[in-house]
C-alpha cells in the first residue's frame, strides 16, 4: 500500500475535517514523517458522523433483517482477511508494531465479525412470567442506537472489532475514534465498509483527546465503549454522567501478576513469561509484568528468564517491524518511549537490574531492550504502575497464601498467569486471584469467542464472546392483559 487515506470516514465517504486541524504521525523505527495531514474531527465533524449513524439506525441498517446483517458482516470479514497484510503495514508504519502481530490483529478483526455475524439472528427475549396472573409478559432485546467506540493504539484492529462487530450484529450503528497514534489502519477499512454496509452504519472520526471527549459527551450517542488508560476511562465516565448518562464500558490498564509455584515447569514458565513480555513490544494491556516466583526456585527461574530475555536481542527477532520475521519492533512514539525510559530509571533506583534497562539499536529508533528488575519493595512504583513496555519485575513468595496476597495487591485486575503442575492448586489460586482473565501454564491472549475485560480499576464490561453482545442490547418488557376483550 503506497498511499493511504487520512480523511474522516462519514456516511460511507471520505471527507475533509471541517476543523482544518491535522494530526501528525512519525515512523517510530527511524523518526521519519509518515503524515502531517491526518484530518482531526471537531464538533461539527462529530455531529455529522452521529447524524449519519442516526439516519442509518432509523433507516437502512436498523431495519435490515438479521440474516442480511449477518451476510454483510461475513462479507466484510472476508474482505478484511483478504487485505489483512496490507492494512497491517499501515499500523506498522505508524506505531512500529511487528507486521506479523498486526496481521494477526486484522485476521482477529475478521474472526470477530464472523463470530458476531453468527449471533445476529439469535437475539431472543423471554416469554410468560408465571407470577403475573392475568398478565402475559414478554421481553425483547433491542438495539440501543448510535454507539461510540474509542480505541487505544496498540492493537487498533482488535479494539475496533470488539466494539463494532457486536454493535452491528445487534442492529446498532457505530462512530469509532482510533487513537491519534495509529489512525491509518482503521481508515483503510473505509473502502471495505463501503462494499458491505449502508451509508452511516460505521463512521470513523480521527482526532485526539478532544474528539474523544466530544463522543463521550454527545447527547445522541447512547453507548460508549472505551479502551485506554484508567485515567482517561475515569474522564469518559464523567463525560457520560454529565451529558446524557449514556452507557459506558471500560477496558482499561493493567499490571497483571504471574505466579510461578515451585512445582511448575521452570523452562515453560520462563519461555511463556518472555513471550508475553515481548509481544507487541510489551504494549499489551494484559501483559503479566509482575512476576512472583516461589523462593525455593527463584534463583534458577531468574537465571533461565534472563537467558531467554537476552536471547531476544541476539536472535534477530528485534528490528525492522515490516520484516515478517520480526517479533519486537520499536515502541509506538516518542512519548511512549520517554515514559518507558523514565520507568527504567525508576526501576534502577528502586531495585536491581537483571538485564536490559537501555535503548536498543540506533538512536532514532524507539526500541527498548527487554528488561528484568528484581529485589524490589512491594511499594516500588515499577511494581505498582503500568509501564506498557517490555519490562517485568520479579519478586518472591513463600506460600500459596502469600502469593495470592501479593498478586491481588494492585489497583488493577485485568489478567493473571499461574504456573503449576497441580490442577487442584491451579483451581484454588485462579478462584482467589482478582482478575477478569487468567491463564494457567500460559500467558493470556484474548480470543473472539470468550469474554475479555477487567475487575477493579481495570474497568468493567466484557468484550468478546456471548457476553460482548450485552452492552449493545437493552431489554424491553411488554405486558399484555389476558382478560381484555
Ligand atoms: P489513553 O491515553 O487513555 O487513550 C485511549 C484513547 O482515548 C485514545 O483514542 C485517546 O486519543 C483517547 N483520549 C485521550 N484523552 C481523552 C479524553 N479526555 N476524552 C476522550 N478520549 C480521550 O490510552 P493509550 O495510551 O492510547 O493506551 C494505552 C492504555 O490502554 C494502557 O493503559 C493499556 O493498558 C490500555 N489498554 C487496555 C486494553 C483492554 O482491553 N483493557 C487494551 C488495550 C490497551 P488519542 O490517543 O488520540 O490522544
Boltz pocket constraint, residues with backbone or C-beta under 6 A from the ligand:
constraints:
  - pocket:
      binder: B
      contacts: [[A, 150], [A, 151], [A, 152], [A, 153], [A, 154], [A, 155], [A, 177], [A, 178], [A, 179], [A, 180], [A, 181], [A, 207], [A, 208], [A, 209], [A, 210], [A, 211], [A, 212], [A, 213], [A, 214], [A, 216], [A, 227], [A, 228], [A, 229], [A, 230], [A, 231], [A, 232], [A, 233], [A, 235], [A, 236], [A, 250], [A, 251], [A, 252], [A, 253], [A, 254], [A, 284], [A, 285], [A, 286], [A, 386], [A, 388], [A, 414], [A, 453], [A, 454], [A, 458]]
      max_distance: 6.0
